[in-house]
Amino acid sequence: MARRDIWLVFNGRLWRVRGRLGGDGGQEVSYDFPDEASARSMVDRMMKTSAGTWRDLTEAVRQEANRRRSH
């Protein structure tokens, strides 16, 4: 089964949902939304249409960013 990644990012103005199939060199798509609710709805749709088990890595990414800032 191919790896699938989904990101939800806010740039201060727009919410962007990025999806990638196949790891680092895989095919990417992105969608911009004016509000968080619409963006999260897209994330939910993308997750529901993809087979497999999903892991939320938000906290792991946050901890790594904090660790890098403190060094």
WOLINCOR-V957544 format. One record per helix or strand of 2 or more residues. SS is the DSSP state (alpha for helix, beta for strand). FROM is the first residue (numbers start at 1). LEN is the number of residues. If there is no record, write none. Layout:
SS_FROM_LEN ; SS_FROM_LEN
This chain:
beta_4_7 ; beta_15_7 ; beta_27_7 ; alpha_36_13 ; alpha_58_13
